[in-house]
């Protein structure tokens, strides 16, 4: 059996935090929500020194390219549903 992987780098614009502590709370909540899903890994990979932006890298593993691409779409939609976060996909790769 062959497996597939999707990897997305997301730039997040955060309107509400007034400090890095507020930002960490928002990002931790999003990462914890996503990390609870099966076959998903999430890491904060950039924009750590500013409280109005963040960069997350998300990986999804599955049995087909169509599955991992659809799952990545659901993950991005889930993040976008948080009113405190605006999502910009800077890179999406499916292997």
Number of C-alpha atoms within 10 A of each C-alpha: 4 6 11 16 20 23 21 21 21 23 21 22 16 20 14 14 16 11 11 15 10 14 22 15 12 17 20 14 12 17 18 11 14 19 15 10 11 10 14 20 16 19 15 16 14 15 14 14 9 12 19 19 21 22 21 20 18 23 20 22 22 18 12 16 16 13 16 24 23 12 18 23 12 12 18 18 12 13 19 15 12 12 10 15 21 16 19 14 14 11 11 15 11 17 12
